[in-house]
Amino acid sequence: MARDICVRFGRRIRELRKKRGWTQVYLAAHTGLGSVYISQLEHGKKEPGLRTIEILALSFDMTPAQLLRGINEA
């Protein structure tokens, strides 16, 4: 598993998005975030702030803690 937390976070977002059958464009529209930004998050190229983490968590009907819990390194 990747050691970089941004890469792990990105994988978590991609996994949750795909599980729901959403495209990056749909997630961007649903959250108000840009689709390029979503792509950069999913590839670990951007580090999300607290507001972004909360926005993403709410879009997946979970708390920020639940969203972040899924990025623990095995």
C-alpha positions, -999 to 999 in steps of 0.1 A, spaced: 0 0 0 12 35 -7 29 53 21 18 88 11 -14 99 28 -25 119 -2 -22 89 -25 -41 67 0 -68 94 4 -71 97 -34 -76 59 -36 -103 61 -10 -122 88 -28 -119 69 -61 -131 37 -45 -162 54 -29 -170 73 -61 -168 42 -83 -188 21 -58 -216 46 -64 -212 46 -101 -203 83 -102 -180 99 -126 -155 125 -115 -177 151 -133 -207 140 -113 -188 141 -80 -175 176 -89 -210 189 -97 -224 172 -65 -198 188 -43 -191 221 -60 -155 211 -64 -138 212 -99 -135 180 -119 -98 187 -124 -94 191 -86 -112 158 -80 -88 141 -105 -58 156 -88 -71 145 -54 -76 109 -67 -41 108 -80 -26 121 -48 -14 153 -64 -34 177 -42 -37 177 -4 -73 184 7 -81 209 34 -105 203 62 -134 219 44 -128 198 14 -127 166 35 -160 176 51 -176 184 17 -165 150 3 -176 131 34 -211 147 33 -213 138 -4 -207 102 5 -232 104 34 -206 99 60 -187 119 86 -152 131 80 -139 106 105 -155 78 86 -140 90 54 -106 93 68 -108 60 87 -107 43 53 -72 55 45 -53 37 73 -22 20 61 -24 -18 63 
